[in-house]
Every structure is written in structure tokens, then in C-alpha cells.
């Protein structure tokens, strides 16, 4: 089984939203949530 699934939990989606509001880049957000940057876009 792959470690980094592309599906996001509701909590991860809220975290991404908050980080985007805080002007974090997609790469920074991906590192924080442990996902590939393409998942954040």
C-alpha cells in the first residue's frame, strides 16, 4: 500500500485552507501535511 494517498481528510482540507490564507506556498503546505505538492493545488 502506498504511504502518500492523494485523498485528504476533512481536517487536512481545513489545514490547507488556513495555510493558504496565511500565504504559505503549495510546496510549504505539502511539507507540513506530508503530501505531494500536486495534491495541494
PDB file of N, H, CA, C and O in Angstrom:
ATOM      1  N   UNK A   1       0.848  -1.183   0.000  1.00  0.00           N
ATOM      2  CA  UNK A   1       0.000   0.000   0.000  1.00  0.00           C
ATOM      3  C   UNK A   1       0.890   1.241   0.000  1.00  0.00           C
ATOM      4  O   UNK A   1       1.920   1.286   0.672  1.00  0.00           O
ATOM      5  N   UNK A   2       0.475   2.233  -0.758  1.00  0.00           N
ATOM      6  H   UNK A   2      -0.362   2.196  -1.304  1.00  0.00           H
ATOM      7  CA  UNK A   2       1.247   3.473  -0.826  1.00  0.00           C
ATOM      8  C   UNK A   2       1.075   4.269   0.458  1.00  0.00           C
ATOM      9  O   UNK A   2       0.012   4.265   1.079  1.00  0.00           O
ATOM     10  N   UNK A   3       2.139   4.946   0.834  1.00  0.00           N
ATOM     11  H   UNK A   3       3.002   4.950   0.330  1.00  0.00           H
ATOM     12  CA  UNK A   3       2.119   5.758   2.055  1.00  0.00           C
ATOM     13  C   UNK A   3       1.376   7.071   1.854  1.00  0.00           C
ATOM     14  O   UNK A   3       0.606   7.489   2.718  1.00  0.00           O
ATOM     15  N   UNK A   4       1.603   7.722   0.719  1.00  0.00           N
ATOM     16  H   UNK A   4       2.229   7.383   0.017  1.00  0.00           H
ATOM     17  CA  UNK A   4       1.029   9.046   0.473  1.00  0.00           C
ATOM     18  C   UNK A   4      -0.172   8.963  -0.453  1.00  0.00           C
ATOM     19  O   UNK A   4      -0.048   9.225  -1.649  1.00  0.00           O
ATOM     20  N   UNK A   5      -1.313   8.608   0.071  1.00  0.00           N
ATOM     21  H   UNK A   5      -1.413   8.395   1.043  1.00  0.00           H
ATOM     22  CA  UNK A   5      -2.530   8.592  -0.736  1.00  0.00           C
ATOM     23  C   UNK A   5      -2.893  10.016  -1.121  1.00  0.00           C
ATOM     24  O   UNK A   5      -2.538  10.964  -0.420  1.00  0.00           O
ATOM     25  N   UNK A   6      -3.602  10.168  -2.233  1.00  0.00           N
ATOM     26  H   UNK A   6      -3.891   9.398  -2.802  1.00  0.00           H
ATOM     27  CA  UNK A   6      -3.984  11.509  -2.668  1.00  0.00           C
ATOM     28  C   UNK A   6      -5.243  12.010  -1.980  1.00  0.00           C
ATOM     29  O   UNK A   6      -5.562  13.197  -2.058  1.00  0.00           O
ATOM     30  N   UNK A   7      -5.955  11.127  -1.315  1.00  0.00           N
ATOM     31  H   UNK A   7      -5.697  10.163  -1.252  1.00  0.00           H
ATOM     32  CA  UNK A   7      -7.167  11.560  -0.628  1.00  0.00           C
ATOM     33  C   UNK A   7      -6.803  12.343   0.625  1.00  0.00           C
ATOM     34  O   UNK A   7      -5.840  12.026   1.322  1.00  0.00           O
ATOM     35  N   UNK A   8      -7.588  13.361   0.887  1.00  0.00           N
ATOM     36  H   UNK A   8      -8.371  13.618   0.321  1.00  0.00           H
ATOM     37  CA  UNK A   8      -7.351  14.211   2.053  1.00  0.00           C
ATOM     38  C   UNK A   8      -8.487  14.053   3.050  1.00  0.00           C
ATOM     39  O   UNK A   8      -9.644  13.881   2.668  1.00  0.00           O
ATOM     40  N   UNK A   9      -8.150  14.112   4.317  1.00  0.00           N
ATOM     41  H   UNK A   9      -7.210  14.251   4.628  1.00  0.00           H
ATOM     42  CA  UNK A   9      -9.185  14.109   5.340  1.00  0.00           C
ATOM     43  C   UNK A   9      -9.793  15.510   5.414  1.00  0.00           C
ATOM     44  O   UNK A   9      -9.229  16.472   4.893  1.00  0.00           O
ATOM     45  N   UNK A  10     -10.906  15.605   6.045  1.00  0.00           N
ATOM     46  H   UNK A  10     -11.364  14.823   6.468  1.00  0.00           H
ATOM     47  CA  UNK A  10     -11.550  16.909   6.233  1.00  0.00           C
ATOM     48  C   UNK A  10     -10.620  17.846   6.998  1.00  0.00           C
ATOM     49  O   UNK A  10     -10.520  19.032   6.683  1.00  0.00           O
ATOM     50  N   UNK A  11      -9.940  17.298   8.007  1.00  0.00           N
ATOM     51  H   UNK A  11     -10.021  16.335   8.263  1.00  0.00           H
ATOM     52  CA  UNK A  11      -9.023  18.106   8.807  1.00  0.00           C
ATOM     53  C   UNK A  11      -7.874  18.638   7.953  1.00  0.00           C
ATOM     54  O   UNK A  11      -7.466  19.790   8.107  1.00  0.00           O
ATOM     55  N   UNK A  12      -7.350  17.798   7.047  1.00  0.00           N
ATOM     56  H   UNK A  12      -7.681  16.863   6.922  1.00  0.00           H
ATOM     57  CA  UNK A  12      -6.270  18.246   6.164  1.00  0.00           C
ATOM     58  C   UNK A  12      -6.758  19.354   5.235  1.00  0.00           C
ATOM     59  O   UNK A  12      -6.023  20.303   4.961  1.00  0.00           O
ATOM     60  N   UNK A  13      -7.977  19.241   4.757  1.00  0.00           N
ATOM     61  H   UNK A  13      -8.574  18.470   4.979  1.00  0.00           H
ATOM     62  CA  UNK A  13      -8.531  20.282   3.881  1.00  0.00           C
ATOM     63  C   UNK A  13      -8.644  21.611   4.624  1.00  0.00           C
ATOM     64  O   UNK A  13      -8.324  22.665   4.075  1.00  0.00           O
ATOM     65  N   UNK A  14      -9.100  21.556   5.873  1.00  0.00           N
ATOM     66  H   UNK A  14      -9.360  20.700   6.320  1.00  0.00           H
ATOM     67  CA  UNK A  14      -9.189  22.778   6.681  1.00  0.00           C
ATOM     68  C   UNK A  14      -7.800  23.350   6.946  1.00  0.00           C
ATOM     69  O   UNK A  14      -7.608  24.566   6.924  1.00  0.00           O
ATOM     70  N   UNK A  15      -6.834  22.469   7.196  1.00  0.00           N
ATOM     71  H   UNK A  15      -6.990  21.481   7.214  1.00  0.00           H
ATOM     72  CA  UNK A  15      -5.460  22.910   7.439  1.00  0.00           C
ATOM     73  C   UNK A  15      -4.892  23.584   6.198  1.00  0.00           C
ATOM     74  O   UNK A  15      -4.237  24.622   6.298  1.00  0.00           O
ATOM     75  N   UNK A  16      -5.139  23.000   5.027  1.00  0.00           N
ATOM     76  H   UNK A  16      -5.671  22.157   4.945  1.00  0.00           H
ATOM     77  CA  UNK A  16      -4.675  23.594   3.769  1.00  0.00           C
ATOM     78  C   UNK A  16      -5.294  24.972   3.585  1.00  0.00           C
ATOM     79  O   UNK A  16      -4.605  25.925   3.219  1.00  0.00           O
ATOM     80  N   UNK A  17      -6.594  25.075   3.840  1.00  0.00           N
ATOM     81  H   UNK A  17      -7.153  24.301   4.137  1.00  0.00           H
ATOM     82  CA  UNK A  17      -7.273  26.363   3.692  1.00  0.00           C
ATOM     83  C   UNK A  17      -6.640  27.422   4.595  1.00  0.00           C
ATOM     84  O   UNK A  17      -6.394  28.548   4.162  1.00  0.00           O
ATOM     85  N   UNK A  18      -6.380  27.058   5.842  1.00  0.00           N
ATOM     86  H   UNK A  18      -6.580  26.144   6.194  1.00  0.00           H
ATOM     87  CA  UNK A  18      -5.779  28.005   6.787  1.00  0.00           C
ATOM     88  C   UNK A  18      -4.375  28.405   6.343  1.00  0.00           C
ATOM     89  O   UNK A  18      -3.993  29.568   6.466  1.00  0.00           O
ATOM     90  N   UNK A  19      -3.615  27.458   5.834  1.00  0.00           N
ATOM     91  H   UNK A  19      -3.925  26.512   5.734  1.00  0.00           H
ATOM     92  CA  UNK A  19      -2.251  27.751   5.390  1.00  0.00           C
ATOM     93  C   UNK A  19      -2.254  28.620   4.139  1.00  0.00           C
ATOM     94  O   UNK A  19      -1.379  29.472   3.977  1.00  0.00           O
ATOM     95  N   UNK A  20      -3.222  28.418   3.255  1.00  0.00           N
ATOM     96  H   UNK A  20      -3.932  27.726   3.386  1.00  0.00           H
ATOM     97  CA  UNK A  20      -3.329  29.271   2.069  1.00  0.00           C
ATOM     98  C   UNK A  20      -3.667  30.707   2.471  1.00  0.00           C
ATOM     99  O   UNK A  20      -3.127  31.661   1.912  1.00  0.00           O
ATOM    100  N   UNK A  21      -4.558  30.847   3.438  1.00  0.00           N
ATOM    101  H   UNK A  21      -4.998  30.072   3.893  1.00  0.00           H
ATOM    102  CA  UNK A  21      -4.907  32.179   3.945  1.00  0.00           C
ATOM    103  C   UNK A  21      -3.674  32.842   4.558  1.00  0.00           C
ATOM    104  O   UNK A  21      -3.513  34.060   4.484  1.00  0.00           O
ATOM    105  N   UNK A  22      -2.803  32.028   5.165  1.00  0.00           N
ATOM    106  H   UNK A  22      -2.934  31.038   5.225  1.00  0.00           H
ATOM    107  CA  UNK A  22      -1.570  32.536   5.772  1.00  0.00           C
ATOM    108  C   UNK A  22      -0.468  32.753   4.733  1.00  0.00           C
ATOM    109  O   UNK A  22       0.683  33.012   5.084  1.00  0.00           O
ATOM    110  N   UNK A  23      -0.831  32.644   3.445  1.00  0.00           N
ATOM    111  H   UNK A  23      -1.766  32.433   3.159  1.00  0.00           H
ATOM    112  CA  UNK A  23       0.093  32.918   2.327  1.00  0.00           C
ATOM    113  C   UNK A  23       1.260  31.935   2.227  1.00  0.00           C
ATOM    114  O   UNK A  23       2.343  32.293   1.764  1.00  0.00           O
ATOM    115  N   UNK A  24       1.033  30.689   2.666  1.00  0.00           N
ATOM    116  H   UNK A  24       0.153  30.397   3.042  1.00  0.00           H
ATOM    117  CA  UNK A  24       2.056  29.651   2.508  1.00  0.00           C
ATOM    118  C   UNK A  24       2.012  29.136   1.076  1.00  0.00           C
ATOM    119  O   UNK A  24       0.953  29.117   0.448  1.00  0.00           O
ATOM    120  N   UNK A  25       3.163  28.719   0.563  1.00  0.00           N
ATOM    121  H   UNK A  25       4.023  28.734   1.073  1.00  0.00           H
ATOM    122  CA  UNK A  25       3.222  28.187  -0.802  1.00  0.00           C
ATOM    123  C   UNK A  25       2.705  26.746  -0.817  1.00  0.00           C
ATOM    124  O   UNK A  25       2.608  26.097   0.224  1.00  0.00           O
ATOM    125  N   UNK A  26       2.376  26.258  -2.017  1.00  0.00           N
ATOM    126  H   UNK A  26       2.455  26.785  -2.863  1.00  0.00           H
ATOM    127  CA  UNK A  26       1.919  24.874  -2.153  1.00  0.00           C
ATOM    128  C   UNK A  26       2.985  23.907  -1.661  1.00  0.00           C
ATOM    129  O   UNK A  26       2.671  22.898  -1.030  1.00  0.00           O
ATOM    130  N   UNK A  27       4.237  24.213  -1.948  1.00  0.00           N
ATOM    131  H   UNK A  27       4.492  25.033  -2.461  1.00  0.00           H
ATOM    132  CA  UNK A  27       5.337  23.347  -1.520  1.00  0.00           C
ATOM    133  C   UNK A  27       5.436  23.312   0.007  1.00  0.00           C
ATOM    134  O   UNK A  27       5.611  22.244   0.595  1.00  0.00           O
ATOM    135  N   UNK A  28       5.323  24.482   0.650  1.00  0.00           N
ATOM    136  H   UNK A  28       5.181  25.349   0.173  1.00  0.00           H
ATOM    137  CA  UNK A  28       5.381  24.540   2.115  1.00  0.00           C
ATOM    138  C   UNK A  28       4.220  23.762   2.732  1.00  0.00           C
ATOM    139  O   UNK A  28       4.404  23.010   3.689  1.00  0.00           O
ATOM    140  N   UNK A  29       3.031  23.951   2.177  1.00  0.00           N
ATOM    141  H   UNK A  29       2.882  24.562   1.399  1.00  0.00           H
ATOM    142  CA  UNK A  29       1.849  23.259   2.686  1.00  0.00           C
ATOM    143  C   UNK A  29       2.020  21.753   2.544  1.00  0.00           C
ATOM    144  O   UNK A  29       1.711  20.998   3.465  1.00  0.00           O
ATOM    145  N   UNK A  30       2.511  21.321   1.390  1.00  0.00           N
ATOM    146  H   UNK A  30       2.762  21.934   0.642  1.00  0.00           H
ATOM    147  CA  UNK A  30       2.719  19.890   1.149  1.00  0.00           C
ATOM    148  C   UNK A  30       3.674  19.298   2.181  1.00  0.00           C
ATOM    149  O   UNK A  30       3.445  18.197   2.683  1.00  0.00           O
ATOM    150  N   UNK A  31       4.737  20.019   2.495  1.00  0.00           N
ATOM    151  H   UNK A  31       4.924  20.913   2.087  1.00  0.00           H
ATOM    152  CA  UNK A  31       5.686  19.533   3.501  1.00  0.00           C
ATOM    153  C   UNK A  31       5.026  19.430   4.874  1.00  0.00           C
ATOM    154  O   UNK A  31       5.274  18.480   5.615  1.00  0.00           O
ATOM    155  N   UNK A  32       4.196  20.397   5.206  1.00  0.00           N
ATOM    156  H   UNK A  32       3.994  21.169   4.604  1.00  0.00           H
ATOM    157  CA  UNK A  32       3.533  20.423   6.513  1.00  0.00           C
ATOM    158  C   UNK A  32       2.555  19.262   6.662  1.00  0.00           C
ATOM    159  O   UNK A  32       2.518  18.611   7.706  1.00  0.00           O
ATOM    160  N   UNK A  33       1.759  18.999   5.616  1.00  0.00           N
ATOM    161  H   UNK A  33       1.790  19.528   4.768  1.00  0.00           H
ATOM    162  CA  UNK A  33       0.744  17.947   5.732  1.00  0.00           C
ATOM    163  C   UNK A  33       1.246  16.580   5.278  1.00  0.00           C
ATOM    164  O   UNK A  33       0.538  15.581   5.408  1.00  0.00           O
ATOM    165  N   UNK A  34       2.469  16.532   4.745  1.00  0.00           N
ATOM    166  H   UNK A  34       3.045  17.343   4.639  1.00  0.00           H
ATOM    167  CA  UNK A  34       3.050  15.252   4.348  1.00  0.00           C
ATOM    168  C   UNK A  34       2.495  14.682   3.063  1.00  0.00           C
ATOM    169  O   UNK A  34       2.403  13.464   2.908  1.00  0.00           O
ATOM    170  N   UNK A  35       2.123  15.557   2.137  1.00  0.00           N
ATOM    171  H   UNK A  35       2.198  16.546   2.264  1.00  0.00           H
ATOM    172  CA  UNK A  35       1.591  15.129   0.839  1.00  0.00           C
ATOM    173  C   UNK A  35       2.413  15.731  -0.282  1.00  0.00           C
ATOM    174  O   UNK A  35       3.210  16.642  -0.060  1.00  0.00           O
ATOM    175  N   UNK A  36       2.216  15.219  -1.490  1.00  0.00           N
ATOM    176  H   UNK A  36       1.568  14.479  -1.671  1.00  0.00           H
ATOM    177  CA  UNK A  36       2.876  15.758  -2.671  1.00  0.00           C
ATOM    178  C   UNK A  36       2.288  17.137  -2.984  1.00  0.00           C
ATOM    179  O   UNK A  36       1.090  17.348  -2.791  1.00  0.00           O
ATOM    180  N   UNK A  37       3.106  18.077  -3.462  1.00  0.00           N
ATOM    181  H   UNK A  37       4.079  17.905  -3.619  1.00  0.00           H
ATOM    182  CA  UNK A  37       2.584  19.408  -3.791  1.00  0.00           C
ATOM    183  C   UNK A  37       1.429  19.392  -4.790  1.00  0.00           C
ATOM    184  O   UNK A  37       0.592  20.294  -4.765  1.00  0.00           O
ATOM    185  N   UNK A  38       1.364  18.399  -5.661  1.00  0.00           N
ATOM    186  H   UNK A  38       2.045  17.667  -5.681  1.00  0.00           H
ATOM    187  CA  UNK A  38       0.266  18.330  -6.631  1.00  0.00           C
ATOM    188  C   UNK A  38      -1.080  18.090  -5.954  1.00  0.00           C
ATOM    189  O   UNK A  38      -2.126  18.401  -6.524  1.00  0.00           O
ATOM    190  N   UNK A  39      -1.059  17.546  -4.758  1.00  0.00           N
ATOM    191  H   UNK A  39      -0.209  17.293  -4.296  1.00  0.00           H
ATOM    192  CA  UNK A  39      -2.298  17.304  -4.014  1.00  0.00           C
ATOM    193  C   UNK A  39      -2.869  18.621  -3.498  1.00  0.00           C
ATOM    194  O   UNK A  39      -4.082  18.757  -3.338  1.00  0.00           O
ATOM    195  N   UNK A  40      -2.002  19.578  -3.240  1.00  0.00           N
ATOM    196  H   UNK A  40      -1.017  19.468  -3.369  1.00  0.00           H
ATOM    197  CA  UNK A  40      -2.418  20.857  -2.661  1.00  0.00           C
ATOM    198  C   UNK A  40      -3.073  21.758  -3.700  1.00  0.00           C
ATOM    199  O   UNK A  40      -3.936  22.566  -3.359  1.00  0.00           O
ATOM    200  N   UNK A  41      -2.678  21.631  -4.948  1.00  0.00           N
ATOM    201  H   UNK A  41      -1.977  20.974  -5.224  1.00  0.00           H
ATOM    202  CA  UNK A  41      -3.177  22.534  -5.990  1.00  0.00           C
ATOM    203  C   UNK A  41      -4.646  22.361  -6.273  1.00  0.00           C
ATOM    204  O   UNK A  41      -5.197  23.057  -7.127  1.00  0.00           O
TER     205      UNK A  41
END
